[in-house]
């Protein structure tokens, strides 16, 4: 059968990965900020697997609807830019300076960026929830 026939299933995989990604992010963030100790091995490995699947399913969906970031789709471009910001803020939180305040701020900003990406996905508008302020 054609890949397009599985669009809804692939979108479900994508959305489940979205939920898993943010849950793991919050769990990891809370752990490193509150305990200050090293992470369980699986809590270091699982996010990479989930995030790879999130990206792969997102790219597959983009291919199926023939919309491509930086090419013909403003809202997908906004999502990818948001994703890069989310990853960068995650690097500051998990590998950044010792300062708890800097890391906690990066973590909170990452949550905001994540909410923005979801709002872009749902509205299919590059401004997402910022539309209300524009
Ligand atoms: C942190 C990263 C991401 C989050 C939080 C996210 C979130 C979501 C959500 C919640 C939906 C469902 C929207 C709905 O059914 O109304 C969705 C759909 C989708 N996402 Fe993502 N996504 C992310 C990354 C990506 C990436 C990197 C791509 C591809 C470049 C992508 C492409 C798509 C596409 C094409 C759809 C389907 C749109 C449609 O229903 O026509 N996503 N995303």
Boltz pocket constraint, residues with backbone or C-beta under 6 A from the ligand:
constraints:
  - pocket:
      binder: B
      contacts: [[A, 11], [A, 14], [A, 15], [A, 18], [A, 54], [A, 55], [A, 57], [A, 58], [A, 59], [A, 61], [A, 62], [A, 63], [A, 65], [A, 69], [A, 76], [A, 79], [A, 80], [A, 83], [A, 86], [A, 114], [A, 117], [A, 118], [A, 121], [A, 122], [A, 123]]
      max_distance: 6.0
